[in-house]
């Protein structure tokens, strides 16, 4: 087949795919809810529906003077219950004298009526303005019955916890730290914190010198409590019975790539989002650099590529959209919905509005049905007054049919200058230079069928 013929065939296939899966640019009308902390400039995938029927989430930031806020929203009453700075529970730590606990980067995981979580560093600048170093991550929980935040243990100085998973049956927490990729195990019953072997093929020095995105953001866990992680080169590791990380042979995240891939797309081959599916008895995950959706069967040790799970406009490009960090960026929030359909909020091309600020991205809802192979870009998310939702890293599918996320919402009107000053004080790298407020966002029922 000649080069010209191959190009024409590729163009035809691309046109057919786009025609079958057109992007919908009609905004999904959402409701933005003030979560109670203007100083927040980011939020990750720490949003969950607890057994008490309330939604819990966190508001994180990069300020040197504020800790992360732990928040609660009552969906029945449609109102915030509280937004609390976690320093009320920190033991033997004066966060006015050290770099604070700026983030909750991992999920909120429930067991026995308690929501377990870990804390992470938010302030990275060398100038600590007279404060001491970051004291180390905390492993904590919120007691649903007593309404108390409880501090269990603190990790080594300078290390934040960037990925945490809970074995709810054995009450064991596993976590991976930033910046040194140190793996820890915490036995909740025994109150014992243990450092495990480093699972990464790369050294900690290389990880720091390259960029922080090399460290996987999610530790996967199957129903039996087996812990899995990924590496920069796409290798997958699993903890053995002695909790030693072992590279799994014959499988690599790179085997899950779909569509066009360029050098930037191969720059980081960790998985970004990953979840367990009871129906297929396997993991589904996304490749960091290209947002390719893949199926990982840990029993058969096979990875199967499925689709490009990005916004429609980027499905035929070689990598995911470049944020202001200049690193190919996929999103953390992914959830299994009705009819064996995966939901994710991704970042698409900005939507320009006359007389309004220009933003780098806009949040879009996409779905993929695992049984039929149907992909759909449902469109951009906008709130009241056409305020654009520009950046998110989470998703929660509520039984009512509503969809919740926590993200960056455009600020307009008289509050614009106020939030402009706040974002100039501290902001996430992905949204640097933009004016926004971190809010709880609800997409009313109707999307999930």
C-alpha positions as a Markdown table, in Angstrom:
| # | Residue | x | y | z |
|---|---|---|---|---|
| 1 | Unk | 0.0 | 0.0 | 0.0 |
| 2 | Unk | 1.4 | 3.4 | -1.0 |
| 3 | Unk | 2.0 | 6.2 | 1.5 |
| 4 | Unk | -0.7 | 8.3 | -0.1 |
| 5 | Unk | -3.2 | 5.4 | 0.1 |
| 6 | Unk | -2.4 | 4.9 | 3.7 |
| 7 | Unk | -2.9 | 8.6 | 4.5 |
| 8 | Unk | -6.3 | 8.6 | 2.7 |
| 9 | Unk | -7.4 | 5.5 | 4.5 |
| 10 | Unk | -6.4 | 7.0 | 7.9 |
| 11 | Unk | -8.3 | 10.2 | 7.0 |
| 12 | Unk | -11.4 | 8.2 | 6.1 |
| 13 | Unk | -11.3 | 6.1 | 9.3 |
| 14 | Unk | -10.8 | 9.3 | 11.4 |
| 15 | Unk | -13.8 | 11.0 | 9.7 |
| 16 | Unk | -15.9 | 7.9 | 10.4 |
| 17 | Unk | -14.9 | 7.8 | 14.0 |
| 18 | Unk | -15.6 | 11.5 | 14.5 |
| 19 | Unk | -19.0 | 11.2 | 12.7 |
| 20 | Unk | -20.0 | 8.2 | 14.9 |
| 21 | Unk | -18.9 | 9.9 | 18.1 |
| 22 | Unk | -19.5 | 13.7 | 17.7 |
| 23 | Unk | -18.7 | 15.9 | 20.7 |
| 24 | Unk | -21.6 | 17.7 | 22.3 |
| 25 | Unk | -20.8 | 21.3 | 23.0 |
| 26 | Unk | -24.1 | 22.1 | 24.6 |
| 27 | Unk | -23.1 | 22.8 | 28.2 |
| 28 | Unk | -24.1 | 20.5 | 31.0 |
| 29 | Unk | -25.9 | 22.8 | 33.4 |
| 30 | Unk | -24.5 | 22.3 | 36.9 |
| 31 | Unk | -25.0 | 23.9 | 40.3 |
| 32 | Unk | -21.9 | 25.4 | 42.0 |
| 33 | Unk | -22.0 | 25.1 | 45.8 |
| 34 | Unk | -19.8 | 27.2 | 48.1 |
| 35 | Unk | -17.8 | 24.7 | 50.1 |
| 36 | Unk | -16.5 | 27.2 | 52.6 |
| 37 | Unk | -12.8 | 27.8 | 52.0 |
| 38 | Unk | -11.8 | 30.6 | 49.6 |
| 39 | Unk | -8.1 | 29.8 | 50.1 |
| 40 | Unk | -8.4 | 26.4 | 48.4 |
| 41 | Unk | -6.8 | 26.3 | 45.0 |
| 42 | Unk | -7.1 | 22.6 | 44.2 |
| 43 | Unk | -8.9 | 19.3 | 45.0 |
| 44 | Unk | -8.1 | 15.8 | 44.1 |
| 45 | Unk | -10.1 | 12.5 | 44.1 |
| 46 | Unk | -11.0 | 12.7 | 47.8 |
| 47 | Unk | -14.8 | 12.7 | 47.4 |
| 48 | Unk | -17.0 | 9.9 | 48.7 |
| 49 | Unk | -20.5 | 9.0 | 49.7 |
| 50 | Unk | -20.4 | 7.7 | 53.2 |
| 51 | Unk | -22.7 | 5.1 | 54.8 |
| 52 | Unk | -24.5 | 8.0 | 56.7 |
| 53 | Unk | -25.8 | 9.3 | 53.3 |
| 54 | Unk | -23.6 | 12.4 | 53.4 |
| 55 | Unk | -20.9 | 13.4 | 50.9 |
| 56 | Unk | -17.4 | 14.0 | 52.2 |
| 57 | Unk | -14.6 | 15.7 | 50.3 |
| 58 | Unk | -11.5 | 17.9 | 50.8 |
| 59 | Unk | -10.4 | 21.4 | 49.8 |
| 60 | Unk | -6.6 | 21.5 | 49.3 |
| 61 | Unk | -4.1 | 24.3 | 48.5 |
| 62 | Unk | -0.6 | 25.5 | 48.2 |
| 63 | Unk | -0.6 | 28.2 | 50.9 |
| 64 | Unk | 2.0 | 28.4 | 53.6 |
| 65 | Unk | -0.5 | 29.5 | 56.2 |
| 66 | Unk | -3.4 | 27.1 | 55.8 |
| 67 | Unk | -4.1 | 23.4 | 56.3 |
| 68 | Unk | -6.4 | 21.3 | 54.1 |
| 69 | Unk | -10.1 | 21.5 | 54.9 |
| 70 | Unk | -12.2 | 18.4 | 55.5 |
| 71 | Unk | -15.8 | 19.0 | 54.3 |
| 72 | Unk | -19.3 | 17.5 | 54.5 |
| 73 | Unk | -22.3 | 18.1 | 52.3 |
| 74 | Unk | -25.8 | 16.8 | 52.9 |
| 75 | Unk | -27.4 | 15.9 | 49.5 |
| 76 | Unk | -30.9 | 15.5 | 51.1 |
| 77 | Unk | -30.9 | 19.0 | 52.4 |
| 78 | Unk | -28.7 | 20.3 | 49.6 |
| 79 | Unk | -26.5 | 22.2 | 52.0 |
| 80 | Unk | -23.0 | 22.2 | 53.5 |
| 81 | Unk | -22.7 | 20.7 | 56.9 |
| 82 | Unk | -19.2 | 21.8 | 57.7 |
| 83 | Unk | -15.8 | 22.8 | 56.3 |
| 84 | Unk | -13.1 | 22.2 | 58.9 |
| 85 | Unk | -9.4 | 22.8 | 58.9 |
| 86 | Unk | -7.8 | 19.6 | 60.0 |
| 87 | Unk | -5.3 | 21.2 | 62.4 |
| 88 | Unk | -8.0 | 20.7 | 65.1 |
| 89 | Unk | -7.0 | 17.1 | 65.3 |
| 90 | Unk | -3.2 | 17.1 | 64.6 |
| 91 | Unk | -1.2 | 15.8 | 67.6 |
| 92 | Unk | 2.0 | 17.4 | 68.7 |
| 93 | Unk | 2.2 | 19.7 | 65.7 |
| 94 | Unk | 2.0 | 23.5 | 65.6 |
| 95 | Unk | 1.3 | 24.2 | 61.9 |
| 96 | Unk | 1.8 | 27.9 | 62.5 |
| 97 | Unk | 5.5 | 27.1 | 62.8 |
| 98 | Unk | 6.0 | 24.6 | 60.0 |
| 99 | Unk | 4.9 | 24.0 | 56.4 |
| 100 | Unk | 1.3 | 23.0 | 56.8 |
| 101 | Unk | -0.6 | 19.8 | 55.8 |
| 102 | Unk | -1.9 | 21.4 | 52.6 |
| 103 | Unk | -3.6 | 18.6 | 50.8 |
| 104 | Unk | -5.5 | 15.3 | 51.0 |
| 105 | Unk | -4.3 | 13.8 | 47.7 |
| 106 | Unk | -5.7 | 10.3 | 48.2 |
| 107 | Unk | -9.3 | 9.0 | 48.6 |
| 108 | Unk | -11.5 | 9.0 | 51.6 |
| 109 | Unk | -11.9 | 5.2 | 52.4 |
| 110 | Unk | -14.6 | 3.9 | 54.8 |
| 111 | Unk | -14.4 | 0.9 | 57.1 |
| 112 | Unk | -16.3 | 0.4 | 60.4 |
| 113 | Unk | -18.0 | 3.7 | 60.4 |
| 114 | Unk | -14.8 | 5.7 | 59.9 |
| 115 | Unk | -13.4 | 7.5 | 56.9 |
| 116 | Unk | -9.6 | 7.0 | 56.6 |
| 117 | Unk | -7.3 | 9.3 | 54.7 |
| 118 | Unk | -3.8 | 10.6 | 54.5 |
| 119 | Unk | -2.3 | 14.2 | 54.2 |
| 120 | Unk | 0.1 | 15.6 | 51.8 |
| 121 | Unk | 2.4 | 18.6 | 51.4 |
| 122 | Unk | 1.1 | 21.6 | 49.5 |
| 123 | Unk | 3.8 | 24.2 | 49.8 |
| 124 | Unk | 6.9 | 23.4 | 47.7 |
| 125 | Unk | 8.9 | 26.6 | 47.6 |
| 126 | Unk | 12.4 | 26.8 | 49.1 |
| 127 | Unk | 11.5 | 30.0 | 50.9 |
| 128 | Unk | 9.6 | 28.8 | 54.0 |
| 129 | Unk | 9.3 | 32.3 | 55.4 |
| 130 | Unk | 10.9 | 31.3 | 58.7 |
| 131 | Unk | 8.9 | 28.1 | 59.1 |
| 132 | Unk | 10.2 | 24.7 | 59.7 |
| 133 | Unk | 10.2 | 21.9 | 57.2 |
| 134 | Unk | 7.1 | 19.8 | 56.3 |
| 135 | Unk | 6.7 | 17.6 | 59.4 |
| 136 | Unk | 5.6 | 14.5 | 57.4 |
| 137 | Unk | 2.3 | 13.1 | 56.3 |
| 138 | Unk | -0.5 | 12.1 | 58.8 |
| 139 | Unk | -2.8 | 9.1 | 58.6 |
| 140 | Unk | -6.1 | 10.1 | 60.0 |
| 141 | Unk | -9.8 | 9.2 | 60.2 |
| 142 | Unk | -13.1 | 10.9 | 60.6 |
| 143 | Unk | -15.6 | 9.1 | 62.9 |
| 144 | Unk | -19.1 | 9.2 | 61.5 |
| 145 | Unk | -20.7 | 8.6 | 64.8 |
| 146 | Unk | -18.7 | 11.0 | 67.1 |
| 147 | Unk | -18.1 | 13.7 | 64.5 |
| 148 | Unk | -14.4 | 13.7 | 65.5 |
| 149 | Unk | -11.3 | 13.9 | 63.3 |
| 150 | Unk | -8.6 | 11.6 | 64.8 |
| 151 | Unk | -4.9 | 11.7 | 64.1 |
| 152 | Unk | -3.3 | 8.1 | 64.1 |
| 153 | Unk | 0.3 | 8.6 | 63.1 |
| 154 | Unk | 2.8 | 10.9 | 61.5 |
| 155 | Unk | 5.3 | 9.9 | 58.8 |
| 156 | Unk | 8.9 | 10.9 | 58.3 |
| 157 | Unk | 9.8 | 14.6 | 57.9 |
| 158 | Unk | 9.5 | 16.0 | 54.4 |
| 159 | Unk | 7.4 | 13.2 | 53.0 |
| 160 | Unk | 3.8 | 13.7 | 52.0 |
| 161 | Unk | 1.4 | 10.9 | 51.2 |
| 162 | Unk | 0.4 | 11.0 | 47.5 |
| 163 | Unk | -1.4 | 7.6 | 47.1 |
| 164 | Unk | -3.2 | 5.6 | 49.7 |
| 165 | Unk | -5.3 | 2.4 | 49.6 |
| 166 | Unk | -7.2 | 0.7 | 52.4 |
| 167 | Unk | -7.6 | -3.1 | 52.9 |
| 168 | Unk | -10.9 | -2.7 | 54.8 |
| 169 | Unk | -11.0 | -6.4 | 55.8 |
| 170 | Unk | -7.6 | -6.4 | 57.5 |
| 171 | Unk | -7.7 | -2.7 | 58.4 |
| 172 | Unk | -4.3 | -2.1 | 56.7 |
| 173 | Unk | -3.4 | 1.2 | 55.0 |
| 174 | Unk | -0.8 | 1.2 | 52.2 |
| 175 | Unk | 0.7 | 4.5 | 51.0 |
| 176 | Unk | 3.3 | 5.9 | 48.6 |
| 177 | Unk | 5.0 | 9.2 | 49.4 |
| 178 | Unk | 6.2 | 12.2 | 47.6 |
| 179 | Unk | 9.0 | 13.3 | 46.9 |
| 180 | Unk | 10.9 | 10.1 | 47.6 |
| 181 | Unk | 8.5 | 7.3 | 46.5 |
| 182 | Unk | 8.7 | 5.6 | 49.9 |
| 183 | Unk | 6.2 | 2.8 | 50.4 |
| 184 | Unk | 4.5 | 2.5 | 53.9 |
| 185 | Unk | 2.1 | 0.0 | 55.6 |
| 186 | Unk | 0.1 | 1.0 | 58.6 |
| 187 | Unk | -1.6 | -1.6 | 60.7 |
| 188 | Unk | -4.6 | 0.3 | 62.2 |
| 189 | Unk | -5.4 | -2.3 | 64.9 |
| 190 | Unk | -1.8 | -2.5 | 66.0 |
| 191 | Unk | -1.1 | 1.2 | 65.5 |
| 192 | Unk | 2.2 | 0.3 | 63.7 |
| 193 | Unk | 3.7 | 2.1 | 60.8 |
| 194 | Unk | 6.3 | 0.1 | 58.7 |
| 195 | Unk | 8.3 | 1.2 | 55.7 |
| 196 | Unk | 8.4 | -1.3 | 52.9 |
| 197 | Unk | 10.9 | -1.8 | 50.0 |
| 198 | Unk | 10.9 | 0.9 | 47.3 |
| 199 | Unk | 8.8 | -0.5 | 44.4 |
| 200 | Unk | 9.9 | 1.8 | 41.7 |
| 201 | Unk | 12.4 | 0.8 | 39.0 |
| 202 | Unk | 13.7 | 4.4 | 39.1 |
| 203 | Unk | 15.7 | 5.7 | 42.1 |
| 204 | Unk | 14.3 | 8.4 | 44.3 |
| 205 | Unk | 17.0 | 10.8 | 43.1 |
| 206 | Unk | 15.9 | 10.3 | 39.5 |
| 207 | Unk | 12.3 | 10.8 | 40.4 |
| 208 | Unk | 13.0 | 14.2 | 42.0 |
| 209 | Unk | 15.3 | 15.4 | 39.2 |
| 210 | Unk | 12.9 | 14.5 | 36.4 |
| 211 | Unk | 9.5 | 15.6 | 37.6 |
| 212 | Unk | 7.0 | 14.8 | 40.4 |
| 213 | Unk | 4.5 | 13.2 | 38.1 |
| 214 | Unk | 6.7 | 10.1 | 37.8 |
| 215 | Unk | 5.2 | 8.8 | 41.1 |
| 216 | Unk | 2.0 | 6.9 | 40.5 |
| 217 | Unk | -1.1 | 8.7 | 42.0 |
| 218 | Unk | -3.1 | 5.6 | 42.7 |
| 219 | Unk | -2.4 | 2.3 | 44.4 |
| 220 | Unk | -4.8 | -0.3 | 43.0 |
| 221 | Unk | -6.3 | -3.0 | 45.3 |
| 222 | Unk | -8.3 | -6.1 | 44.4 |
| 223 | Unk | -11.0 | -7.7 | 46.6 |
| 224 | Unk | -8.4 | -10.0 | 48.1 |
| 225 | Unk | -6.3 | -7.1 | 49.3 |
| 226 | Unk | -3.5 | -7.5 | 46.8 |
| 227 | Unk | -1.8 | -4.1 | 46.2 |
| 228 | Unk | -0.7 | -3.0 | 42.7 |
| 229 | Unk | 1.2 | 0.0 | 41.5 |
| 230 | Unk | 2.8 | 1.3 | 38.3 |
| 231 | Unk | 6.1 | 2.9 | 37.3 |
| 232 | Unk | 7.3 | 5.6 | 34.9 |
| 233 | Unk | 8.3 | 3.0 | 32.3 |
| 234 | Unk | 4.8 | 1.3 | 32.5 |
| 235 | Unk | 6.0 | -1.6 | 34.7 |
| 236 | Unk | 3.4 | -2.9 | 37.1 |
| 237 | Unk | 4.4 | -4.2 | 40.6 |
| 238 | Unk | 2.4 | -6.1 | 43.2 |
| 239 | Unk | 3.1 | -6.7 | 46.9 |
| 240 | Unk | 3.8 | -10.4 | 47.7 |
| 241 | Unk | 2.6 | -12.2 | 50.8 |
| 242 | Unk | 5.6 | -10.7 | 52.8 |
| 243 | Unk | 4.6 | -7.2 | 51.5 |
| 244 | Unk | 7.6 | -7.0 | 49.2 |
| 245 | Unk | 7.0 | -5.2 | 45.9 |
| 246 | Unk | 7.7 | -7.5 | 42.9 |
| 247 | Unk | 7.5 | -6.4 | 39.3 |
| 248 | Unk | 4.8 | -8.4 | 37.5 |
| 249 | Unk | 6.2 | -10.1 | 34.4 |
| 250 | Unk | 4.8 | -9.9 | 30.9 |
| 251 | Unk | 2.5 | -6.9 | 31.5 |
| 252 | Unk | 3.1 | -3.2 | 31.0 |
| 253 | Unk | 0.8 | -0.2 | 30.9 |
| 254 | Unk | 2.2 | 0.5 | 27.5 |
| 255 | Unk | 0.3 | -2.5 | 26.2 |
| 256 | Unk | -2.9 | -0.6 | 26.9 |
| 257 | Unk | -2.3 | 2.3 | 24.5 |
| 258 | Unk | -5.0 | 3.2 | 22.0 |
| 259 | Unk | -4.7 | 5.4 | 18.9 |
| 260 | Unk | -2.0 | 7.8 | 18.0 |
| 261 | Unk | 0.9 | 8.0 | 20.4 |
| 262 | Unk | 3.9 | 10.5 | 20.2 |
| 263 | Unk | 7.0 | 11.0 | 22.3 |
| 264 | Unk | 5.1 | 13.3 | 24.8 |
| 265 | Unk | 2.5 | 10.6 | 25.1 |
| 266 | Unk | 5.2 | 8.1 | 26.1 |
| 267 | Unk | 6.8 | 10.5 | 28.5 |
| 268 | Unk | 5.0 | 9.1 | 31.5 |
| 269 | Unk | 3.6 | 5.6 | 31.4 |
| 270 | Unk | 2.1 | 5.3 | 34.9 |
| 271 | Unk | -1.6 | 4.6 | 35.1 |
| 272 | Unk | -3.4 | 7.7 | 36.2 |
| 273 | Unk | -6.9 | 6.5 | 37.2 |
| 274 | Unk | -7.6 | 2.9 | 38.0 |
| 275 | Unk | -10.7 | 1.0 | 39.5 |
| 276 | Unk | -11.7 | -2.5 | 40.2 |
| 277 | Unk | -14.8 | -4.0 | 38.4 |
| 278 | Unk | -16.6 | -6.9 | 40.1 |
| 279 | Unk | -18.5 | -7.8 | 37.0 |
| 280 | Unk | -15.4 | -8.5 | 34.9 |
| 281 | Unk | -13.2 | -9.3 | 37.9 |
| 282 | Unk | -10.4 | -7.0 | 36.6 |
| 283 | Unk | -9.0 | -3.5 | 36.8 |
| 284 | Unk | -9.8 | -0.7 | 34.4 |
| 285 | Unk | -7.3 | 2.1 | 34.1 |
| 286 | Unk | -6.0 | 5.1 | 32.1 |
| 287 | Unk | -2.5 | 5.7 | 30.8 |
| 288 | Unk | -1.0 | 8.9 | 32.1 |
| 289 | Unk | 0.3 | 10.3 | 28.9 |
| 290 | Unk | -2.4 | 9.5 | 26.4 |
| 291 | Unk | -5.5 | 8.8 | 28.6 |
| 292 | Unk | -5.9 | 5.4 | 26.8 |
| 293 | Unk | -8.5 | 3.3 | 28.7 |
| 294 | Unk | -7.3 | -0.3 | 29.2 |
| 295 | Unk | -8.4 | -3.5 | 30.9 |
| 296 | Unk | -5.9 | -5.3 | 33.3 |
| 297 | Unk | -6.7 | -8.9 | 34.2 |
| 298 | Unk | -4.5 | -9.8 | 37.2 |
| 299 | Unk | -5.4 | -13.5 | 37.0 |
| 300 | Unk | -4.5 | -13.9 | 33.3 |
| 301 | Unk | -1.8 | -11.2 | 33.5 |
| 302 | Unk | -3.1 | -9.5 | 30.4 |
| 303 | Unk | -3.7 | -5.9 | 29.4 |
| 304 | Unk | -6.1 | -5.0 | 26.6 |
| 305 | Unk | -6.5 | -1.5 | 25.1 |
| 306 | Unk | -10.1 | -0.3 | 24.8 |
| 307 | Unk | -10.3 | 3.3 | 23.6 |
| 308 | Unk | -9.0 | 6.9 | 24.0 |
| 309 | Unk | -10.9 | 8.2 | 27.0 |
| 310 | Unk | -10.1 | 11.8 | 26.5 |
| 311 | Unk | -12.2 | 14.7 | 25.2 |
| 312 | Unk | -13.4 | 14.1 | 21.6 |
| 313 | Unk | -11.1 | 16.9 | 20.3 |
| 314 | Unk | -8.0 | 15.1 | 21.6 |
| 315 | Unk | -8.8 | 11.5 | 20.7 |
| 316 | Unk | -6.7 | 11.6 | 17.6 |
| 317 | Unk | -3.7 | 13.5 | 19.0 |
| 318 | Unk | -0.6 | 11.8 | 20.3 |
| 319 | Unk | -0.9 | 12.8 | 23.9 |
| 320 | Unk | -3.4 | 14.3 | 26.4 |
| 321 | Unk | -3.8 | 18.0 | 26.5 |
| 322 | Unk | -0.8 | 19.9 | 27.9 |
| 323 | Unk | -1.7 | 22.0 | 30.9 |
| 324 | Unk | 0.4 | 24.9 | 32.1 |
| 325 | Unk | 2.7 | 22.4 | 33.8 |
| 326 | Unk | 3.8 | 21.3 | 30.2 |
| 327 | Unk | 3.3 | 17.7 | 31.2 |
| 328 | Unk | 0.8 | 15.4 | 29.5 |
| 329 | Unk | -2.0 | 15.3 | 32.0 |
| 330 | Unk | -4.8 | 12.8 | 32.6 |
| 331 | Unk | -7.4 | 13.1 | 35.3 |
| 332 | Unk | -7.8 | 11.1 | 38.5 |
| 333 | Unk | -11.6 | 10.9 | 38.9 |
| 334 | Unk | -13.2 | 7.9 | 37.3 |
| 335 | Unk | -16.2 | 5.9 | 38.4 |
| 336 | Unk | -18.3 | 2.9 | 37.4 |
| 337 | Unk | -21.9 | 3.8 | 36.7 |
| 338 | Unk | -25.1 | 2.1 | 35.6 |
| 339 | Unk | -25.2 | -0.4 | 32.7 |
| 340 | Unk | -21.5 | -1.2 | 33.1 |
| 341 | Unk | -20.5 | 2.3 | 32.0 |
| 342 | Unk | -17.4 | 4.2 | 33.1 |
| 343 | Unk | -17.7 | 7.9 | 33.8 |
| 344 | Unk | -14.9 | 10.4 | 33.9 |
| 345 | Unk | -14.5 | 14.2 | 33.8 |
| 346 | Unk | -11.7 | 15.2 | 31.5 |
| 347 | Unk | -10.2 | 18.4 | 30.2 |
| 348 | Unk | -11.0 | 19.7 | 26.8 |
| 349 | Unk | -10.3 | 22.8 | 24.7 |
| 350 | Unk | -11.2 | 26.0 | 26.4 |
| 351 | Unk | -14.6 | 27.6 | 25.5 |
| 352 | Unk | -14.3 | 31.3 | 24.7 |
| 353 | Unk | -16.9 | 33.7 | 25.9 |
| 354 | Unk | -17.0 | 37.3 | 24.8 |
| 355 | Unk | -15.7 | 39.7 | 27.4 |
| 356 | Unk | -14.7 | 36.9 | 29.7 |
| 357 | Unk | -11.3 | 35.6 | 30.9 |
| 358 | Unk | -9.5 | 33.0 | 28.8 |
| 359 | Unk | -8.9 | 29.7 | 30.5 |
| 360 | Unk | -6.5 | 26.8 | 29.4 |
| 361 | Unk | -9.1 | 24.1 | 29.7 |
| 362 | Unk | -12.8 | 23.3 | 30.3 |
| 363 | Unk | -14.1 | 20.2 | 32.2 |
| 364 | Unk | -16.1 | 17.8 | 30.1 |
| 365 | Unk | -18.0 | 14.6 | 31.0 |
| 366 | Unk | -17.2 | 11.5 | 29.0 |
| 367 | Unk | -18.5 | 7.9 | 29.2 |
| 368 | Unk | -17.6 | 4.5 | 27.9 |
| 369 | Unk | -19.9 | 1.5 | 27.9 |
| 370 | Unk | -17.8 | -1.6 | 28.5 |
| 371 | Unk | -20.3 | -4.0 | 27.1 |
| 372 | Unk | -21.1 | -2.1 | 23.8 |
| 373 | Unk | -17.9 | -0.2 | 23.3 |
| 374 | Unk | -19.9 | 3.1 | 23.0 |
| 375 | Unk | -17.9 | 6.2 | 23.8 |
| 376 | Unk | -19.6 | 9.6 | 24.3 |
| 377 | Unk | -18.4 | 13.1 | 25.0 |
| 378 | Unk | -21.4 | 14.7 | 26.8 |
| 379 | Unk | -20.1 | 18.2 | 26.6 |
| 380 | Unk | -18.6 | 20.9 | 28.8 |
| 381 | Unk | -19.7 | 21.7 | 32.3 |
| 382 | Unk | -21.0 | 25.2 | 33.1 |
| 383 | Unk | -22.6 | 26.5 | 36.3 |
| 384 | Unk | -24.9 | 29.5 | 37.0 |
| 385 | Unk | -24.3 | 32.6 | 34.9 |
| 386 | Unk | -22.4 | 30.5 | 32.4 |
| 387 | Unk | -19.5 | 30.2 | 34.8 |
| 388 | Unk | -17.2 | 27.6 | 33.3 |
| 389 | Unk | -15.9 | 24.6 | 35.3 |
| 390 | Unk | -12.3 | 24.6 | 34.1 |
| 391 | Unk | -10.4 | 21.9 | 36.0 |
| 392 | Unk | -11.4 | 18.9 | 38.1 |
| 393 | Unk | -9.8 | 15.7 | 39.4 |
| 394 | Unk | -12.8 | 13.9 | 40.9 |
| 395 | Unk | -16.2 | 12.4 | 40.3 |
| 396 | Unk | -18.9 | 10.9 | 42.4 |
| 397 | Unk | -22.0 | 9.2 | 41.0 |
| 398 | Unk | -24.8 | 9.5 | 43.5 |
| 399 | Unk | -27.7 | 6.9 | 43.7 |
| 400 | Unk | -30.1 | 9.8 | 42.9 |
| 401 | Unk | -28.6 | 10.2 | 39.5 |
| 402 | Unk | -26.8 | 13.4 | 40.3 |
| 403 | Unk | -23.1 | 13.6 | 39.6 |
| 404 | Unk | -20.8 | 15.5 | 42.0 |
| 405 | Unk | -17.3 | 16.8 | 41.6 |
| 406 | Unk | -15.0 | 19.4 | 43.3 |
| 407 | Unk | -13.3 | 21.7 | 40.9 |
| 408 | Unk | -12.2 | 25.1 | 39.6 |
| 409 | Unk | -15.2 | 27.4 | 38.9 |
| 410 | Unk | -14.8 | 30.6 | 36.9 |
| 411 | Unk | -15.1 | 33.8 | 39.0 |
| 412 | Unk | -17.0 | 36.7 | 37.5 |
| 413 | Unk | -18.4 | 40.0 | 38.9 |
| 414 | Unk | -17.3 | 41.9 | 42.0 |
| 415 | Unk | -15.4 | 39.0 | 43.5 |
| 416 | Unk | -13.0 | 38.7 | 40.6 |
| 417 | Unk | -10.3 | 40.9 | 42.0 |
| 418 | Unk | -10.6 | 39.3 | 45.4 |
| 419 | Unk | -10.0 | 35.8 | 44.0 |
| 420 | Unk | -7.3 | 37.1 | 41.6 |
| 421 | Unk | -5.3 | 38.1 | 44.7 |
| 422 | Unk | -5.9 | 34.8 | 46.4 |
| 423 | Unk | -4.8 | 32.8 | 43.3 |
| 424 | Unk | -1.7 | 35.0 | 43.0 |
| 425 | Unk | -0.8 | 34.2 | 46.6 |
| 426 | Unk | -1.0 | 30.4 | 46.0 |
| 427 | Unk | -2.4 | 28.2 | 43.2 |
| 428 | Unk | -2.0 | 24.8 | 41.6 |
| 429 | Unk | 0.6 | 24.5 | 38.8 |
| 430 | Unk | -2.0 | 23.3 | 36.3 |
| 431 | Unk | -4.1 | 26.5 | 36.8 |
| 432 | Unk | -1.5 | 29.1 | 37.4 |
| 433 | Unk | -2.5 | 32.6 | 36.3 |
| 434 | Unk | -6.2 | 31.8 | 36.3 |
| 435 | Unk | -9.0 | 33.2 | 38.5 |
| 436 | Unk | -11.3 | 30.6 | 40.0 |
| 437 | Unk | -12.9 | 29.3 | 43.1 |
| 438 | Unk | -12.8 | 25.7 | 44.3 |
| 439 | Unk | -16.4 | 24.6 | 44.7 |
| 440 | Unk | -18.5 | 21.5 | 45.0 |
| 441 | Unk | -20.3 | 21.1 | 41.7 |
| 442 | Unk | -23.5 | 19.1 | 41.2 |
| 443 | Unk | -24.7 | 18.0 | 37.7 |
| 444 | Unk | -28.4 | 17.3 | 38.2 |
| 445 | Unk | -29.8 | 13.8 | 37.4 |
| 446 | Unk | -30.5 | 13.0 | 33.8 |
| 447 | Unk | -27.1 | 12.0 | 32.4 |
| 448 | Unk | -27.0 | 8.6 | 34.1 |
| 449 | Unk | -29.5 | 6.3 | 32.5 |
